[in-house]
Amino acid sequence: MKLTEATDTYLAQTNPYGQLGLNKETFLLGSLLVFAVSAILGFKRLEAKVTFLFDNAEALQTPDRALRSKVLLGLRTTNNTRAVRLYKYRNITLLLGLVCYVITKFWAAYQNNGWIPVH
């Protein structure tokens, strides 16, 4: 979680931003937005995990064993899978943001050297 927040902070402070268009600044803004989505997914994952743990604690305090087993089985199949799914989405968007950032840096370097003609 801290990695995503640190990345967002670093990019927001160090990247130049300008008018939107087919330019380096727009693509850097896009990679920042992908990292921001990753941070949001990370917070949603934490929320899902805390909800799962709270529901699990409540189920464990139920005096009826049959009801407790039924509730715990339901928790394993629903809430925990949401946290795992959000974890995977967060990691995918983190990797996608990194790929977007690196591609933008390479594209900008080659564009400035004349490899990609821009008129």
N, CA, C and O atoms as a Tinker XYZ file with bonds, in Angstrom:
   476  protein
     1  N      0.816000   -1.181000    0.000000    73     2
     2  CA     0.000000    0.000000    0.000000    64     1     3
     3  C      0.866000    1.253000    0.000000    63     2     4     5
     4  O      0.565000    2.225000   -0.692000    81     3
     5  N      1.926000    1.223000    0.769000    73     3     6
     6  CA     2.799000    2.386000    0.846000    64     5     7
     7  C      3.512000    2.632000   -0.474000    63     6     8     9
     8  O      3.800000    3.778000   -0.819000    81     7
     9  N      3.803000    1.560000   -1.221000    73     7    10
    10  CA     4.462000    1.706000   -2.503000    64     9    11
    11  C      3.604000    2.505000   -3.471000    63    10    12    13
    12  O      4.113000    3.379000   -4.172000    81    11
    13  N      2.316000    2.217000   -3.515000    73    11    14
    14  CA     1.418000    2.925000   -4.415000    64    13    15
    15  C      1.313000    4.393000   -4.028000    63    14    16    17
    16  O      1.367000    5.267000   -4.893000    81    15
    17  N      1.165000    4.670000   -2.748000    73    15    18
    18  CA     1.072000    6.056000   -2.294000    64    17    19
    19  C      2.367000    6.805000   -2.561000    63    18    20    21
    20  O      2.337000    7.967000   -2.968000    81    19
    21  N      3.497000    6.159000   -2.337000    73    19    22
    22  CA     4.788000    6.803000   -2.595000    64    21    23
    23  C      4.964000    7.078000   -4.084000    63    22    24    25
    24  O      5.478000    8.128000   -4.469000    81    23
    25  N      4.541000    6.143000   -4.913000    73    23    26
    26  CA     4.633000    6.330000   -6.350000    64    25    27
    27  C      3.769000    7.498000   -6.807000    63    26    28    29
    28  O      4.212000    8.333000   -7.596000    81    27
    29  N      2.541000    7.555000   -6.311000    73    27    30
    30  CA     1.656000    8.667000   -6.665000    64    29    31
    31  C      2.259000   10.005000   -6.255000    63    30    32    33
    32  O      2.226000   10.967000   -7.023000    81    31
    33  N      2.803000   10.065000   -5.056000    73    31    34
    34  CA     3.392000   11.303000   -4.554000    64    33    35
    35  C      4.602000   11.701000   -5.388000    63    34    36    37
    36  O      4.752000   12.867000   -5.752000    81    35
    37  N      5.455000   10.748000   -5.686000    73    35    38
    38  CA     6.648000   11.027000   -6.490000    64    37    39
    39  C      6.264000   11.538000   -7.876000    63    38    40    41
    40  O      6.789000   12.551000   -8.337000    81    39
    41  N      5.351000   10.837000   -8.532000    73    39    42
    42  CA     4.969000   11.243000   -9.888000    64    41    43
    43  C      4.269000   12.596000   -9.897000    63    42    44    45
    44  O      4.489000   13.399000  -10.803000    81    43
    45  N      3.442000   12.853000   -8.913000    73    43    46
    46  CA     2.728000   14.131000   -8.863000    64    45    47
    47  C      3.693000   15.299000   -8.660000    63    46    48    49
    48  O      3.438000   16.404000   -9.140000    81    47
    49  N      4.801000   15.061000   -7.953000    73    47    50
    50  CA     5.749000   16.138000   -7.674000    64    49    51
    51  C      6.793000   16.318000   -8.764000    63    50    52    53
    52  O      7.259000   17.436000   -8.982000    81    51
    53  N      7.172000   15.246000   -9.454000    73    51    54
    54  CA     8.303000   15.334000  -10.369000    64    53    55
    55  C      7.911000   15.426000  -11.846000    63    54    56    57
    56  O      8.693000   15.939000  -12.647000    81    55
    57  N      6.741000   14.951000  -12.224000    73    55    58
    58  CA     6.364000   14.974000  -13.629000    64    57    59
    59  C      5.886000   16.360000  -14.050000    63    58    60    61
    60  O      5.185000   17.046000  -13.307000    81    59
    61  N      6.284000   16.758000  -15.269000    73    59    62
    62  CA     5.737000   18.011000  -15.793000    64    61    63
    63  C      4.342000   17.754000  -16.362000    63    62    64    65
    64  O      4.106000   16.726000  -16.997000    81    63
    65  N      3.438000   18.674000  -16.135000    73    63    66
    66  CA     2.086000   18.536000  -16.677000    64    65    67
    67  C      1.767000   19.767000  -17.496000    63    66    68    69
    68  O      2.108000   20.887000  -17.114000    81    67
    69  N      1.116000   19.556000  -18.617000    73    67    70
    70  CA     0.788000   20.648000  -19.522000    64    69    71
    71  C     -0.573000   20.422000  -20.145000    63    70    72    73
    72  O     -1.426000   19.740000  -19.578000    81    71
    73  N     -0.765000   21.002000  -21.317000    73    71    74
    74  CA    -2.039000   20.858000  -22.000000    64    73    75
    75  C     -2.235000   19.417000  -22.454000    63    74    76    77
    76  O     -1.281000   18.715000  -22.789000    81    75
    77  N     -3.495000   18.996000  -22.456000    73    75    78
    78  CA    -3.811000   17.643000  -22.897000    64    77    79
    79  C     -3.671000   17.555000  -24.411000    63    78    80    81
    80  O     -4.041000   18.476000  -25.139000    81    79
    81  N     -3.145000   16.459000  -24.858000    73    79    82
    82  CA    -2.945000   16.226000  -26.280000    64    81    83
    83  C     -2.070000   15.001000  -26.458000    63    82    84    85
    84  O     -1.898000   14.204000  -25.535000    81    83
    85  N     -1.520000   14.859000  -27.654000    73    83    86
    86  CA    -0.638000   13.728000  -27.938000    64    85    87
    87  C      0.784000   14.149000  -27.578000    63    86    88    89
    88  O      1.623000   14.390000  -28.446000    81    87
    89  N      1.029000   14.230000  -26.265000    73    87    90
    90  CA     2.342000   14.668000  -25.805000    64    89    91
    91  C      2.741000   13.885000  -24.550000    63    90    92    93
    92  O      1.958000   13.127000  -23.976000    81    91
    93  N      3.985000   14.105000  -24.160000    73    91    94
    94  CA     4.541000   13.388000  -23.012000    64    93    95
    95  C      3.772000   13.689000  -21.724000    63    94    96    97
    96  O      3.538000   12.791000  -20.915000    81    95
    97  N      3.387000   14.930000  -21.539000    73    95    98
    98  CA     2.703000   15.322000  -20.302000    64    97    99
    99  C      1.380000   14.592000  -20.136000    63    98   100   101
   100  O      1.025000   14.198000  -19.025000    81    99
   101  N      0.651000   14.408000  -21.225000    73    99   102
   102  CA    -0.637000   13.710000  -21.159000    64   101   103
   103  C     -0.441000   12.241000  -20.807000    63   102   104   105
   104  O     -1.200000   11.683000  -20.015000    81   103
   105  N      0.571000   11.617000  -21.392000    73   103   106
   106  CA     0.818000   10.213000  -21.091000    64   105   107
   107  C      1.318000   10.027000  -19.658000    63   106   108   109
   108  O      1.003000    9.025000  -19.016000    81   107
   109  N      2.088000   10.977000  -19.162000    73   107   110
   110  CA     2.512000   10.906000  -17.761000    64   109   111
   111  C      1.322000   11.078000  -16.829000    63   110   112   113
   112  O      1.248000   10.425000  -15.788000    81   111
   113  N      0.399000   11.946000  -17.193000    73   111   114
   114  CA    -0.822000   12.099000  -16.405000    64   113   115
   115  C     -1.630000   10.800000  -16.419000    63   114   116   117
   116  O     -2.207000   10.414000  -15.402000    81   115
   117  N     -1.670000   10.126000  -17.572000    73   115   118
   118  CA    -2.371000    8.839000  -17.667000    64   117   119
   119  C     -1.764000    7.794000  -16.755000    63   118   120   121
   120  O     -2.488000    7.056000  -16.086000    81   119
   121  N     -0.437000    7.723000  -16.720000    73   119   122
   122  CA     0.208000    6.735000  -15.841000    64   121   123
   123  C     -0.054000    7.084000  -14.371000    63   122   124   125
   124  O     -0.213000    6.186000  -13.544000    81   123
   125  N     -0.100000    8.372000  -14.042000    73   123   126
   126  CA    -0.426000    8.785000  -12.677000    64   125   127
   127  C     -1.844000    8.359000  -12.313000    63   126   128   129
   128  O     -2.094000    7.918000  -11.191000    81   127
   129  N     -2.766000    8.490000  -13.252000    73   127   130
   130  CA    -4.153000    8.078000  -12.991000    64   129   131
   131  C     -4.261000    6.568000  -12.793000    63   130   132   133
   132  O     -5.056000    6.109000  -11.972000    81   131
   133  N     -3.473000    5.795000  -13.532000    73   131   134
   134  CA    -3.477000    4.342000  -13.350000    64   133   135
   135  C     -2.953000    3.993000  -11.955000    63   134   136   137
   136  O     -3.493000    3.110000  -11.289000    81   135
   137  N     -1.903000    4.687000  -11.518000    73   135   138
   138  CA    -1.396000    4.455000  -10.160000    64   137   139
   139  C     -2.418000    4.881000   -9.104000    63   138   140   141
   140  O     -2.521000    4.252000   -8.051000    81   139
   141  N     -3.166000    5.936000   -9.382000    73   139   142
   142  CA    -4.207000    6.371000   -8.438000    64   141   143
   143  C     -5.301000    5.317000   -8.320000    63   142   144   145
   144  O     -5.796000    5.056000   -7.223000    81   143
   145  N     -5.684000    4.706000   -9.447000    73   143   146
   146  CA    -6.672000    3.625000   -9.412000    64   145   147
   147  C     -6.134000    2.460000   -8.595000    63   146   148   149
   148  O     -6.877000    1.823000   -7.848000    81   147
   149  N     -4.847000    2.184000   -8.736000    73   147   150
   150  CA    -4.221000    1.118000   -7.949000    64   149   151
   151  C     -4.305000    1.416000   -6.450000    63   150   152   153
   152  O     -4.567000    0.518000   -5.650000    81   151
   153  N     -4.085000    2.666000   -6.078000    73   151   154
   154  CA    -4.180000    3.043000   -4.660000    64   153   155
   155  C     -5.606000    2.887000   -4.153000    63   154   156   157
   156  O     -5.821000    2.413000   -3.037000    81   155
   157  N     -6.581000    3.283000   -4.965000    73   155   158
   158  CA    -7.985000    3.139000   -4.575000    64   157   159
   159  C     -8.334000    1.672000   -4.382000    63   158   160   161
   160  O     -9.007000    1.311000   -3.416000    81   159
   161  N     -7.875000    0.819000   -5.308000    73   159   162
   162  CA    -8.127000   -0.618000   -5.172000    64   161   163
   163  C     -7.462000   -1.179000   -3.915000    63   162   164   165
   164  O     -8.006000   -2.078000   -3.273000    81   163
   165  N     -6.303000   -0.656000   -3.567000    73   163   166
   166  CA    -5.640000   -1.086000   -2.336000    64   165   167
   167  C     -6.461000   -0.743000   -1.101000    63   166   168   169
   168  O     -6.586000   -1.559000   -0.188000    81   167
   169  N     -7.023000    0.469000   -1.073000    73   167   170
   170  CA    -7.879000    0.848000    0.055000    64   169   171
   171  C     -9.155000    0.012000    0.094000    63   170   172   173
   172  O     -9.616000   -0.372000    1.168000    81   171
   173  N     -9.723000   -0.268000   -1.071000    73   171   174
   174  CA   -10.920000   -1.111000   -1.118000    64   173   175
   175  C    -10.607000   -2.529000   -0.643000    63   174   176   177
   176  O    -11.435000   -3.164000    0.009000    81   175
   177  N     -9.420000   -3.023000   -0.970000    73   175   178
   178  CA    -9.013000   -4.344000   -0.501000    64   177   179
   179  C     -8.908000   -4.366000    1.018000    63   178   180   181
   180  O     -9.373000   -5.305000    1.663000    81   179
   181  N     -8.297000   -3.328000    1.588000    73   179   182
   182  CA    -8.207000   -3.250000    3.045000    64   181   183
   183  C     -9.592000   -3.189000    3.679000    63   182   184   185
   184  O     -9.838000   -3.816000    4.709000    81   183
   185  N    -10.480000   -2.444000    3.068000    73   183   186
   186  CA   -11.850000   -2.355000    3.577000    64   185   187
   187  C    -12.537000   -3.719000    3.541000    63   186   188   189
   188  O    -13.217000   -4.106000    4.492000    81   187
   189  N    -12.353000   -4.445000    2.435000    73   187   190
   190  CA   -12.962000   -5.772000    2.314000    64   189   191
   191  C    -12.377000   -6.735000    3.344000    63   190   192   193
   192  O    -13.101000   -7.553000    3.912000    81   191
   193  N    -11.082000   -6.639000    3.582000    73   191   194
   194  CA   -10.438000   -7.535000    4.552000    64   193   195
   195  C    -10.897000   -7.232000    5.980000    63   194   196   197
   196  O    -11.135000   -8.151000    6.764000    81   195
   197  N    -11.019000   -5.952000    6.316000    73   195   198
   198  CA   -11.489000   -5.581000    7.653000    64   197   199
   199  C    -12.933000   -6.034000    7.847000    63   198   200   201
   200  O    -13.285000   -6.533000    8.916000    81   199
   201  N    -13.763000   -5.869000    6.836000    73   199   202
   202  CA   -15.154000   -6.325000    6.910000    64   201   203
   203  C    -15.211000   -7.834000    7.101000    63   202   204   205
   204  O    -15.998000   -8.336000    7.904000    81   203
   205  N    -14.377000   -8.551000    6.362000    73   203   206
   206  CA   -14.319000  -10.005000    6.498000    64   205   207
   207  C    -13.921000  -10.409000    7.918000    63   206   208   209
   208  O    -14.537000  -11.294000    8.512000    81   207
   209  N    -12.894000   -9.761000    8.455000    73   207   210
   210  CA   -12.440000  -10.100000    9.805000    64   209   211
   211  C    -13.494000   -9.754000   10.859000    63   210   212   213
   212  O    -13.663000  -10.500000   11.825000    81   211
   213  N    -14.201000   -8.642000   10.691000    73   211   214
   214  CA   -15.263000   -8.270000   11.623000    64   213   215
   215  C    -16.401000   -9.286000   11.578000    63   214   216   217
   216  O    -16.882000   -9.734000   12.619000    81   215
   217  N    -16.833000   -9.651000   10.358000    73   215   218
   218  CA   -17.898000  -10.643000   10.224000    64   217   219
   219  C    -17.472000  -12.002000   10.773000    63   218   220   221
   220  O    -18.282000  -12.719000   11.360000    81   219
   221  N    -16.215000  -12.352000   10.585000    73   219   222
   222  CA   -15.692000  -13.609000   11.105000    64   221   223
   223  C    -15.710000  -13.605000   12.642000    63   222   224   225
   224  O    -16.085000  -14.598000   13.265000    81   223
   225  N    -15.305000  -12.490000   13.241000    73   223   226
   226  CA   -15.315000  -12.392000   14.706000    64   225   227
   227  C    -16.739000  -12.488000   15.256000    63   226   228   229
   228  O    -16.970000  -13.130000   16.280000    81   227
   229  N    -17.684000  -11.854000   14.579000    73   227   230
   230  CA   -19.076000  -11.941000   15.018000    64   229   231
   231  C    -19.601000  -13.371000   14.898000    63   230   232   233
   232  O    -20.322000  -13.850000   15.773000    81   231
   233  N    -19.233000  -14.047000   13.809000    73   231   234
   234  CA   -19.692000  -15.425000   13.621000    64   233   235
   235  C    -19.110000  -16.352000   14.689000    63   234   236   237
   236  O    -19.789000  -17.264000   15.160000    81   235
   237  N    -17.869000  -16.120000   15.063000    73   235   238
   238  CA   -17.241000  -16.964000   16.077000    64   237   239
   239  C    -17.864000  -16.778000   17.462000    63   238   240   241
   240  O    -17.742000  -17.655000   18.317000    81   239
   241  N    -18.519000  -15.662000   17.683000    73   239   242
   242  CA   -19.171000  -15.417000   18.966000    64   241   243
   243  C    -20.586000  -15.979000   19.028000    63   242   244   245
   244  O    -21.233000  -15.908000   20.073000    81   243
   245  N    -21.070000  -16.532000   17.930000    73   243   246
   246  CA   -22.408000  -17.117000   17.904000    64   245   247
   247  C    -22.413000  -18.398000   18.733000    63   246   248   249
   248  O    -21.564000  -19.265000   18.526000    81   247
   249  N    -23.350000  -18.534000   19.666000    73   247   250
   250  CA   -23.356000  -19.727000   20.532000    64   249   251
   251  C    -23.809000  -20.998000   19.807000    63   250   252   253
   252  O    -23.379000  -22.089000   20.181000    81   251
   253  N    -24.649000  -20.894000   18.796000    73   251   254
   254  CA   -25.152000  -22.068000   18.075000    64   253   255
   255  C    -24.079000  -22.567000   17.104000    63   254   256   257
   256  O    -23.671000  -21.840000   16.199000    81   255
   257  N    -23.623000  -23.814000   17.296000    73   255   258
   258  CA   -22.534000  -24.373000   16.479000    64   257   259
   259  C    -22.931000  -24.551000   15.018000    63   258   260   261
   260  O    -22.130000  -24.295000   14.119000    81   259
   261  N    -24.155000  -24.985000   14.782000    73   259   262
   262  CA   -24.595000  -25.208000   13.402000    64   261   263
   263  C    -24.676000  -23.884000   12.643000    63   262   264   265
   264  O    -24.239000  -23.792000   11.496000    81   263
   265  N    -25.227000  -22.881000   13.276000    73   263   266
   266  CA   -25.323000  -21.561000   12.655000    64   265   267
   267  C    -23.927000  -20.974000   12.436000    63   266   268   269
   268  O    -23.663000  -20.365000   11.399000    81   267
   269  N    -23.038000  -21.157000   13.412000    73   267   270
   270  CA   -21.672000  -20.664000   13.291000    64   269   271
   271  C    -20.972000  -21.298000   12.083000    63   270   272   273
   272  O    -20.320000  -20.602000   11.305000    81   271
   273  N    -21.107000  -22.602000   11.933000    73   271   274
   274  CA   -20.468000  -23.291000   10.808000    64   273   275
   275  C    -21.014000  -22.801000    9.477000    63   274   276   277
   276  O    -20.264000  -22.612000    8.519000    81   275
   277  N    -22.319000  -22.597000    9.425000    73   275   278
   278  CA   -22.955000  -22.128000    8.196000    64   277   279
   279  C    -22.479000  -20.716000    7.832000    63   278   280   281
   280  O    -22.174000  -20.438000    6.672000    81   279
   281  N    -22.419000  -19.837000    8.821000    73   279   282
   282  CA   -21.984000  -18.459000    8.579000    64   281   283
   283  C    -20.510000  -18.424000    8.173000    63   282   284   285
   284  O    -20.139000  -17.689000    7.258000    81   283
   285  N    -19.680000  -19.203000    8.838000    73   283   286
   286  CA   -18.256000  -19.225000    8.500000    64   285   287
   287  C    -18.011000  -19.762000    7.096000    63   286   288   289
   288  O    -17.137000  -19.273000    6.380000    81   287
   289  N    -18.786000  -20.769000    6.708000    73   287   290
   290  CA   -18.659000  -21.292000    5.345000    64   289   291
   291  C    -19.068000  -20.234000    4.325000    63   290   292   293
   292  O    -18.424000  -20.085000    3.287000    81   291
   293  N    -20.124000  -19.510000    4.618000    73   291   294
   294  CA   -20.550000  -18.429000    3.728000    64   293   295
   295  C    -19.526000  -17.312000    3.634000    63   294   296   297
   296  O    -19.329000  -16.729000    2.568000    81   295
   297  N    -18.876000  -17.017000    4.748000    73   295   298
   298  CA   -17.849000  -15.981000    4.740000    64   297   299
   299  C    -16.651000  -16.375000    3.889000    63   298   300   301
   300  O    -16.090000  -15.545000    3.174000    81   299
   301  N    -16.266000  -17.620000    3.964000    73   299   302
   302  CA   -15.108000  -18.081000    3.186000    64   301   303
   303  C    -15.342000  -17.966000    1.689000    63   302   304   305
   304  O    -14.409000  -17.700000    0.931000    81   303
   305  N    -16.571000  -18.162000    1.265000    73   303   306
   306  CA   -16.837000  -18.166000   -0.178000    64   305   307
   307  C    -17.159000  -16.789000   -0.739000    63   306   308   309
   308  O    -17.066000  -16.601000   -1.952000    81   307
   309  N    -17.534000  -15.815000    0.092000    73   307   310
   310  CA   -17.949000  -14.521000   -0.452000    64   309   311
   311  C    -16.960000  -13.406000   -0.149000    63   310   312   313
   312  O    -16.302000  -12.910000   -1.063000    81   311
   313  N    -16.842000  -13.006000    1.091000    73   311   314
   314  CA   -16.060000  -11.818000    1.431000    64   313   315
   315  C    -14.575000  -11.974000    1.185000    63   314   316   317
   316  O    -13.932000  -11.046000    0.695000    81   315
   317  N    -14.019000  -13.122000    1.512000    73   315   318
   318  CA   -12.587000  -13.301000    1.344000    64   317   319
   319  C    -12.204000  -13.318000   -0.132000    63   318   320   321
   320  O    -11.127000  -12.841000   -0.490000    81   319
   321  N    -13.053000  -13.852000   -0.985000    73   319   322
   322  CA   -12.745000  -13.856000   -2.413000    64   321   323
   323  C    -12.754000  -12.437000   -2.970000    63   322   324   325
   324  O    -12.015000  -12.143000   -3.910000    81   323
   325  N    -13.574000  -11.554000   -2.410000    73   323   326
   326  CA   -13.582000  -10.151000   -2.849000    64   325   327
   327  C    -12.245000   -9.496000   -2.524000    63   326   328   329
   328  O    -11.703000   -8.761000   -3.350000    81   327
   329  N    -11.715000   -9.747000   -1.355000    73   327   330
   330  CA   -10.423000   -9.185000   -0.969000    64   329   331
   331  C     -9.308000   -9.719000   -1.866000    63   330   332   333
   332  O     -8.416000   -8.968000   -2.262000    81   331
   333  N     -9.353000  -10.999000   -2.184000    73   331   334
   334  CA    -8.341000  -11.595000   -3.065000    64   333   335
   335  C     -8.453000  -11.009000   -4.468000    63   334   336   337
   336  O     -7.440000  -10.718000   -5.104000    81   335
   337  N     -9.669000  -10.838000   -4.945000    73   335   338
   338  CA    -9.884000  -10.260000   -6.278000    64   337   339
   339  C     -9.368000   -8.817000   -6.336000    63   338   340   341
   340  O     -8.719000   -8.426000   -7.306000    81   339
   341  N     -9.653000   -8.039000   -5.310000    73   339   342
   342  CA    -9.159000   -6.659000   -5.264000    64   341   343
   343  C     -7.636000   -6.622000   -5.165000    63   342   344   345
   344  O     -6.997000   -5.725000   -5.714000    81   343
   345  N     -7.062000   -7.587000   -4.472000    73   343   346
   346  CA    -5.600000   -7.690000   -4.383000    64   345   347
   347  C     -4.993000   -7.912000   -5.768000    63   346   348   349
   348  O     -3.997000   -7.283000   -6.126000    81   347
   349  N     -5.596000   -8.801000   -6.532000    73   347   350
   350  CA    -5.098000   -9.074000   -7.890000    64   349   351
   351  C     -5.271000   -7.859000   -8.790000    63   350   352   353
   352  O     -4.367000   -7.525000   -9.556000    81   351
   353  N     -6.418000   -7.193000   -8.710000    73   351   354
   354  CA    -6.658000   -6.001000   -9.528000    64   353   355
   355  C     -5.676000   -4.892000   -9.173000    63   354   356   357
   356  O     -5.174000   -4.192000  -10.053000    81   355
   357  N     -5.406000   -4.736000   -7.885000    73   355   358
   358  CA    -4.453000   -3.718000   -7.450000    64   357   359
   359  C     -3.072000   -3.999000   -8.024000    63   358   360   361
   360  O     -2.402000   -3.089000   -8.514000    81   359
   361  N     -2.646000   -5.253000   -7.963000    73   359   362
   362  CA    -1.334000   -5.607000   -8.496000    64   361   363
   363  C     -1.270000   -5.421000  -10.006000    63   362   364   365
   364  O     -0.252000   -4.973000  -10.534000    81   363
   365  N     -2.343000   -5.759000  -10.701000    73   363   366
   366  CA    -2.376000   -5.589000  -12.156000    64   365   367
   367  C     -2.281000   -4.115000  -12.518000    63   366   368   369
   368  O     -1.522000   -3.745000  -13.414000    81   367
   369  N     -3.048000   -3.262000  -11.826000    73   367   370
   370  CA    -2.992000   -1.836000  -12.147000    64   369   371
   371  C     -1.652000   -1.226000  -11.745000    63   370   372   373
   372  O     -1.184000   -0.291000  -12.395000    81   371
   373  N     -1.033000   -1.735000  -10.698000    73   371   374
   374  CA     0.300000   -1.262000  -10.317000    64   373   375
   375  C      1.308000   -1.586000  -11.413000    63   374   376   377
   376  O      2.118000   -0.737000  -11.784000    81   375
   377  N      1.263000   -2.801000  -11.929000    73   375   378
   378  CA     2.146000   -3.197000  -13.019000    64   377   379
   379  C      1.827000   -2.424000  -14.292000    63   378   380   381
   380  O      2.738000   -2.000000  -15.004000    81   379
   381  N      0.552000   -2.238000  -14.583000    73   379   382
   382  CA     0.146000   -1.481000  -15.770000    64   381   383
   383  C      0.620000   -0.033000  -15.685000    63   382   384   385
   384  O      1.063000    0.530000  -16.686000    81   383
   385  N      0.533000    0.571000  -14.511000    73   383   386
   386  CA     1.018000    1.933000  -14.334000    64   385   387
   387  C      2.517000    2.032000  -14.567000    63   386   388   389
   388  O      2.993000    2.987000  -15.179000    81   387
   389  N      3.262000    1.041000  -14.077000    73   387   390
   390  CA     4.703000    1.021000  -14.290000    64   389   391
   391  C      5.031000    0.882000  -15.778000    63   390   392   393
   392  O      5.906000    1.578000  -16.293000    81   391
   393  N      4.334000   -0.006000  -16.455000    73   391   394
   394  CA     4.552000   -0.199000  -17.897000    64   393   395
   395  C      4.223000    1.083000  -18.662000    63   394   396   397
   396  O      4.976000    1.481000  -19.551000    81   395
   397  N      3.119000    1.725000  -18.329000    73   395   398
   398  CA     2.746000    2.986000  -18.983000    64   397   399
   399  C      3.803000    4.060000  -18.758000    63   398   400   401
   400  O      4.143000    4.807000  -19.675000    81   399
   401  N      4.317000    4.134000  -17.545000    73   399   402
   402  CA     5.329000    5.143000  -17.228000    64   401   403
   403  C      6.619000    4.893000  -18.007000    63   402   404   405
   404  O      7.189000    5.823000  -18.578000    81   403
   405  N      7.075000    3.651000  -18.033000    73   403   406
   406  CA     8.320000    3.330000  -18.743000    64   405   407
   407  C      8.159000    3.558000  -20.245000    63   406   408   409
   408  O      9.049000    4.120000  -20.882000    81   407
   409  N      7.039000    3.131000  -20.812000    73   407   410
   410  CA     6.802000    3.341000  -22.244000    64   409   411
   411  C      6.754000    4.826000  -22.558000    63   410   412   413
   412  O      7.284000    5.254000  -23.583000    81   411
   413  N      6.135000    5.613000  -21.705000    73   411   414
   414  CA     6.074000    7.058000  -21.918000    64   413   415
   415  C      7.468000    7.672000  -21.890000    63   414   416   417
   416  O      7.786000    8.524000  -22.719000    81   415
   417  N      8.292000    7.252000  -20.954000    73   415   418
   418  CA     9.655000    7.783000  -20.871000    64   417   419
   419  C     10.464000    7.428000  -22.124000    63   418   420   421
   420  O     11.175000    8.279000  -22.659000    81   419
   421  N     10.362000    6.180000  -22.597000    73   419   422
   422  CA    11.065000    5.789000  -23.815000    64   421   423
   423  C     10.524000    6.542000  -25.021000    63   422   424   425
   424  O     11.295000    7.028000  -25.849000    81   423
   425  N      9.212000    6.642000  -25.122000    73   423   426
   426  CA     8.590000    7.333000  -26.247000    64   425   427
   427  C      9.025000    8.795000  -26.289000    63   426   428   429
   428  O      9.330000    9.332000  -27.354000    81   427
   429  N      9.050000    9.427000  -25.128000    73   427   430
   430  CA     9.448000   10.837000  -25.071000    64   429   431
   431  C     10.912000   11.009000  -25.454000    63   430   432   433
   432  O     11.262000   11.980000  -26.125000    81   431
   433  N     11.766000   10.089000  -25.040000    73   431   434
   434  CA    13.186000   10.190000  -25.378000    64   433   435
   435  C     13.397000   10.031000  -26.878000    63   434   436   437
   436  O     14.169000   10.780000  -27.475000    81   435
   437  N     12.724000    9.070000  -27.490000    73   435   438
   438  CA    12.890000    8.861000  -28.926000    64   437   439
   439  C     12.196000    9.945000  -29.745000    63   438   440   441
   440  O     12.635000   10.272000  -30.847000    81   439
   441  N     11.130000   10.492000  -29.215000    73   439   442
   442  CA    10.432000   11.564000  -29.915000    64   441   443
   443  C     11.324000   12.801000  -29.979000    63   442   444   445
   444  O     11.384000   13.476000  -31.007000    81   443
   445  N     12.007000   13.094000  -28.892000    73   443   446
   446  CA    12.883000   14.266000  -28.859000    64   445   447
   447  C     14.126000   14.090000  -29.731000    63   446   448   449
   448  O     14.716000   15.079000  -30.166000    81   447
   449  N     14.528000   12.851000  -29.990000    73   447   450
   450  CA    15.698000   12.589000  -30.827000    64   449   451
   451  C     15.343000   12.439000  -32.291000    63   450   452   453
   452  O     16.235000   12.222000  -33.110000    81   451
   453  N     14.091000   12.545000  -32.649000    73   451   454
   454  CA    13.700000   12.501000  -34.051000    64   453   455
   455  C     13.346000   11.124000  -34.588000    63   454   456   457
   456  O     13.072000   10.983000  -35.780000    81   455
   457  N     13.344000   10.101000  -33.729000    73   455   458
   458  CA    13.014000    8.764000  -34.207000    64   457   459
   459  C     11.548000    8.659000  -34.567000    63   458   460   461
   460  O     11.187000    7.970000  -35.521000    81   459
   461  N     10.694000    9.342000  -33.806000    73   459   462
   462  CA     9.262000    9.374000  -34.084000    64   461   463
   463  C      8.960000   10.775000  -34.613000    63   462   464   465
   464  O      9.061000   11.753000  -33.873000    81   463
   465  N      8.589000   10.876000  -35.890000    73   463   466
   466  CA     8.335000   12.207000  -36.434000    64   465   467
   467  C      7.054000   12.807000  -35.863000    63   466   468   469
   468  O      6.001000   12.169000  -35.877000    81   467
   469  N      7.150000   14.028000  -35.366000    73   467   470
   470  CA     6.001000   14.739000  -34.826000    64   469   471
   471  C      5.948000   16.097000  -35.505000    63   470   472   473
   472  O      6.916000   16.856000  -35.450000    81   471
   473  N      4.827000   16.413000  -36.146000    73   471   474
   474  CA     4.670000   17.711000  -36.839000    64   473   475
   475  C      3.446000   18.407000  -36.356000    63   474   476
   476  O      3.140000   19.508000  -36.814000    81   475
